[in-house]
Every structure is written in structure tokens, then in C-alpha cells.
Amino acid sequence: MLEEMKMELSLHPGTSFQYIDAEGSSARQIEQVQDMLTKPIDLLIISPNEAQPLTPVVEQAYQRGIPVIIIDRKIASSQYTAYVGADNFQVGQLAAEYIGNIWKAKGAVLEIMGLPGSSPTIERQRGFADGISRFPRLQISQQVYGDWLARDAEAALLKAPEELKKAAIVFAHNDVMAAAATKVITQLKINTGIKVVGVDALPGSGAGLEMVSKGRIDASILYPTGGKEAISTAFKILNKVPFSKENILPSLVIDSSNVALMKLQWDKIRNQQKDIERQQALLWEQQVLFKDQQLILNVITISLVLAVILGGLAFYALLENRKVNKKLMEMSATAKLANEAKLNFFTNMSHEFRTPLTLILSPLEDLMLDQTIKGTAASNLKLIHKNAFRLLKLINQLISYRKLEHKSMKIRVSENNLSEFTKEIVGSFRHNAEKQHIELRFSPASGKIMAWFDANMLDKVIFNLLSNALKFTPSGGRILVTIAEDDSHIRIAVSDNGQGLSEEEAKRVFEHFYQGDPASSKGFGLGLSLSKELMLLHHGDISLHSRKEEGSTFTIHLPKGNLHFSPTEIAQETIDQSELYENARIYTTSLDELPKAQIPETGHQLKAQSILIIEDNPDLLNYLLQKLSEEYEIFIAGTAEQGMQLAFEQVPDLILSDVVLPGSSGTVLVKNLKSDFRTSHIPAILLTAQDSVEQQILGMEHQADAYMIKPFNYSYLLATIRNLLKTRELLKVHYSSDISSSGKPQMARNLDKKFLNDFAAIVEANLDNERFSVEDISRSIGISRVQLYRKVKAMLDCSITDYILNRRLKKASYLLLHEQHSIAEITYMVGFSTPNYFATVFKTRYGCTPSEFRKNQ
């Protein structure tokens, strides 16, 4: 329609043509028309998205005296200047007559309608129903709405697959929905003999003509767009030439018999339009040339005038420049005030965080001293206490970081005994080191080494280095703190024999928020960056020497004397021991280890179902163990490798795993477990702090059964676990009915299906072997006896022995009914050692002896 309008407009140069698309929204189209009415327009052409909603705004334009041409779709009123378009009722009738007369079709017809409430939908449906009523052999069996869109039509058809299978004809109200019907028919592998008819038959790539030509649809009812007629009528109205109010455009059916001719005609029209455009371009070039010549003459004349004016403008520009400079200075001052206000706000908010933390910690510490609180409650209080201090430490680091970023942190140095100062800090960490069985030694060069430093800054640096050393040094390791000096510098070194860093990690360790091990949850990557900045304020530095698996040494370089400090940076202050003690608590409390997660000792009553928890955070692991062990048998692992090994050994009923794990990830772990037939049946839940949709999709693509985001609600987690285990129990009942019957169970996963098929085949092949055992099956399949037992129990909810016995009795009952063998022969054919034993077992199962069973049946 738009293309036809542009073709016709090319014959009327000088016309301003504005085109706006409402993209299928009636509300948006109303707003667009109302906006147009505020501008000086001479004529309005509108194709209403829906009849009723658009009627008031069209009437409003008409009543203002603006000519209105309704194109393609009508409104619920006669207040318009002219209508251009096809008769949609006739279009529906034409489709019905073509289907009934040309194809001689019979059977059910499925109709895909357009947008509910739009006039084309209403009228085409009425016309089609009227036309179909003349053919008794045809009947509309189903009507669905496709809203003119392919995706909506596909969705509607996929909800009615049975009706689509029954249909002989599909009539869609446009070609896009017709093509969607063809796609769904192919997708569902329905009888390809279904005829598909659309409406529009538009030219161009991928449009209706091409669909008919390529056989994507069988036919299309040409719906004349009316673009050319609308523009022609518009100029008749504007030029006050007589015109018709109702301009009904003819239609016809396009199918394989005439589609080539229609395409040929359209291509010819397009070529003619290109010729017109080419001629207009030549005319435009001549006009431009004339304008250029006229412009040169005007420029020469104006230049003489400008020469006089420029002098005045230069003086005026000088005055304006001074005003601009003054304005910039005012803006700079305003920006500075705004920056200060932002920093003050950030600082005040951080202090507001400290207040509720204090109100949490003080009552919490009182509760921890209460001797009546024991057991799980005491453990939970310690967990809260540790993480509250961890949050307080992070808030303090963020405040310091923001102050450094805005250059508002001022250093105040005084001369103090660095050896005693460092000794006090090291002493704060001795208790934690002893609990972790780590040797912590302090070795200064002398008992008194005087230095100029800011105690409130340097303590944070040393605290951070010692805290990191204790985190990354294994039990039985050592940490050494030394102080040495030369002519120009004093050096404090913190050395450990922990896991160390690679060369690449060592280069980036002082960057903001950098973490060497992405799977580690032991920090936020802010402490070392902050320490580096604090040492730069001291005009010193901090360096690292580290090698993987050989430990690390951080060295603080502090210049001697105070000449490098300005007078405003020097203060006569003593070290505040109380503040040093509080800072020590913040850093050391976060290192406290809660009692490690313990699996109940052997001898306790086993639970009916088991869960494997894979989590590297000991606090969270301990919490989940305490909560879940009340109801389930629990196995725990701290790494992906340990989790994989335990899954193969124990074959639990469910796996609960963190996504971020040392050495690997939870998603990779789940993918590996789901691809191994020993564990492919086990449901898995992933826990993660990564809340993006992409991460959740990745987890589900790796076959996780559920994906829970931290912080999670424990009740919701427990409900999810129970639901997955209940679903697994229902599957057991479904799949354990009779694996070797003619209807094989359709397993959700190919590995489970292969395992059950192999298992059943081995049993069936050895039913006559009275010495056939579980070890024989285990050896044939290639897994251990324990793994085989747990896999069969998990999937079929019965023991292997019971299954073999059941299959032998099933086969015996079949032989008794359908074969002429004696009972003694059948006894040995199904693997029983004696006829008497066979008769006893058979009677226990069926309530009668084999001979009675054969006789009765």
C-alpha cells in the first residue's frame, strides 16, 4: 500500500507526505492521529487498526473540516470523506466459492481469523461463513485468532493439533497466517494433502505471490491495497474535483494457474516506476544546477554585506565569550558542590548502615553469652555474628575506597614504634592461627624501630595482609612477619607457604575487585587495592612476590623520616588502642570457623532418601546439612571432583550443588552426571548468586532440574526437593510395571532407556540359567554390584532378585498357556532347580499350582 502511494505521489511533485506506523496498537494510533491534528495538515488518510476504538478520533478530524480517507478498514461511523478498499465480506465469499467450486473440496475447514474487533476480521468471517453455507459438503470445524501475525497463528494452531489434523482446508485471513499454518502442518507431520488459502497476494520477496509461486500456500485471494486509488482520490478532494465516497476495489483468486502472470505484471509496474524516478532525478539535477548558479550570484552580493557585518559580530562574540567563561566558572563551582554533596550522602548512608549493624551485633553478642542457648540456635547465632562482622568490614572498605576515589581521605602521620605497633596486630591473629594449626611468627630486626605513619591507615594494610595469609594458608602451614630497614626505607614483609599466585594473577592482584581464583568465595577483590592506595598516601608502596604452590610474600615499603610529608599531614597523635582493638575484631571475627559440617556416625537410623550436597562455603554447607539431615540421609562434598566421586559411589536420590565450585562449575558437574548412565536418573538442583536470565538458561541447558538464586528461602528449597523426589517416585511406579513387555517405556533420557533395555535383555537371555546372579549382570553391563543395585532400585523401585523372579514367573505363565511343554520342562526353561520349588513359588505368586493355572486358564 505504501509503495503504491509513493508511486502515485511521484506524479505530484511538491507534495509533503508524512507516514506513521502504529505497529498494530490502537491506542498508539489514536495518539498519533491526535498529534497530527495539532499540526497543519490538508488531508488525513488512515487505515484503522480496530473499528470501534478509532471511530471517535476519526470523527474528531472530520468535524474539524479535515478531509478523511478511510483505507482498507472501516470505522463504526459514516463520518468520513471517502472509503478506498476491497469489500471484505466479498473477499470471504470469494474464498469460500473458490474452495467449493474449483477444488470440489469436502470435509472440515479450519479458519484462522485476524485481530478480534477489527472490521476486516469481522467482515471476512461473515462472508466466508455465508459462502461456505452454500456447500453442504464443507463445514467450518474450528476458528482460531492469529491477530494477523505468524507467531500468534502458530501458537493458536499448536494448541489445537487435533482439529488441524481433521481439517481438509485451512482458510487464513492473510497470507502470513496461512504460511504459519503450512509450517505447523509440516512440523506436526500432518497429512500434506491439506489445502491452505490466504488473503492479500502481495508482491515482493517473501510475500503472498511468492508463497503461491513456491507452493508454500495453495492459493491467495488478491486484496487490492488501494494505495494508488487513495492518493488519486485525495487529489480529487483537494482540487475540488468530483469523487466517489465509496471506492470498492475488485478482487480475484491467485493460484498456480495465474501467479506467474501476476508476478510479471508487478515487475513491469516496478520497472515503469523506476523510469519515472530516474526522469525525476534528472529534472532534480537541472534544478540544483540552476540553484547553484543563482547561489553563486547571491554569495558574491552577500559577501560584500558580510564584510561590514563581521566586524560587528567579532566584537559581539568577544562579549559573549566573556559571558560563557563566567557561566563555565559558575557551573564548575556547582559541580564541585554537587560532588561534595554526593560524597557526603555516601558517607552518611554508610554510617547509617553501621547503626543497624551495631544494633544487630550488640544484642547478638548478649545472646551468645547466654548459657541457656545451646545446640542449633547457638550455631546459628555464631553464623549470624561472623557474617555481620564480614558485612561491617566490607562497608568500612567501601567508605575508605570512596574517600580515596574523591581525594577526600587525608593522612595524619605521627612518629611511633613500628615494631610494637606491628606486634600488637600480629598478636590479634594468634588465636585464629592456633585454631587453624598455622604457625604465626613475628621477627623484627630490633625491638624499637621508629617510623612516621598514620596508625588508622597502616593497621588496615597489615590487617588485610594477615587476614589474606590466614585464608589462603592450609592447616599445618606457617606465616612469618618480619621488619627490616636500610638507609631510606623500612620494610614489613608478610610471608606464607600457601597456594600462591601465578605470574598473571600477581600482576593484577592490586586491581579493583580482582580475584585470582574466580571460584573462590573468600573475598571481594577490594582489600589489596585499598591497601595499595593507602601506602601511596604514605608516599610508600606495597609489592608482591609469589609463585604457584610455593606461597606469597607481600612487602610494605615505608620511607624513613617525615620530609616527604607536608606540614598539614604531620600530627602529634598517639595510637588509639581501643580503635586498634575494634579493627582487629572486624578482621579476625570473619576468620572464625564455625564447627565443620559432620555426617552422623555409622549406626544411626538410615533415612529412606538421600541427598548429596556439593558446596565449597563451609558455613552454607553446615547450615544445609543441619537442616536437611532431619529428613534425609546426607552426603557432602566441597569440590566438583569430590561430588562426582560421591555421586558414583553412593548414587543419591537427589544432588544439591553450588554453581561456582573449586576446579570446575556446578553446571559442568550436572552435565557430566546426566551424561553417565550410572547417575543420569538423579534430579539435580543448582544454587547460585548469578541471577541473570542467561545464567539460568545455561543451567537448564545443562539438564539441571531446578535453578535457585541466593539468597533463597529454605522452605521453598525444601518444597522443591520434595517435589522432585515425589516426581521421581511416580516415574518409578510408571517404569517398573513390566520392562520387557511389548510396549517399551519411553524414557525421558536416552541413557536411562539404553540402560533399562540392556538390563532387560541380559535378564531375558539368562532366564533358563538357574545359577544366573547379580554379579553376572554387573559384569555384563560394566558397573559395580552396588551401583547396579542402586540404579535399579532408583529407577524400578524393586531389587534385582525380585525383578528376575518376576520375569521367570511371567515367562512360565506364558509357556503354560501357549506351549505344550510339560511342567517339569518349563521348570528348567525358566531357571528353577526343581519342579517342587517351582510349584511352591508359582503358587505363592498366583494362588494356584502350575497345573491348576493351566487347567483354569
Secondary structure, DSSP 8 states (H G I E B T S, - for coil): -HHHHHHHHTTSTT--------TT-HHHHHHHHHHHHTS--S-EEE--SSHHHHHHHHHHHHHTT--EEEESS--SSS-SSEEEEE-HHHHHHHHHHIIIIIS---EEEEEEE-STT-HHHHHHHHHHHHHHTT-TTEEEEEEEE-TT-HHHHHHHHHT-HHHHHHEEEEEESSHHHHHHHHHHHHHTT--TT-EEEEEE---STTSHHHHHHHTSSSEEEE----HHHHHHHHHHHHTT----SEEEE---EE-TTTHHHHHHHHHHHHHHHHHHHHHHHHHHHHHHHHHHHHHHHHHHHHHHHHHHHHHHHHHHHHHHHHHHHHHHHHHHHHHHHHHHHHHHHHHHHHHHHHHHHHHHHHHHHHHHH-TT--HHHHHHHHHHHHHHHHHHHHHHHHHHHHHHHTT-----BEEEEHHHHHHHHHHHTHHHHHHTT-EEEEEESSS--EEEE-HHHHHHHHHHHHHHHHHHS-TT-EEEEEEEE-SSEEEEEEEE-SS---HHHHHHTTSTT--S-TT--S--S-HHHHHHHHHHHTT-EEEEEEETTTEEEEEEEEESSSTTS-GGGB------HHHHHHHHHHHHHTT----------TTS---SSEEEEE-S-HHHHHHHHHHHTTTSEEEEESSHHHHHHHHHHH--SEEEEESEETTEEHHHHHHHHHTSTTTTTS-EEEEES---HHHHHHHHHTT-SEEEESS--HHHHHHHHHHHHHHHHHHHHHHTS-TTSSS----SSHHHHHHHHHHHHHHHHTTT-TT--HHHHHHHHTS-HHHHHHHHHHHHSS-HHHHHHHHHHHHHHHHHHH----HHHHHHHTT-S-HHHHHHHHHHHHSS-HHHHHHH-
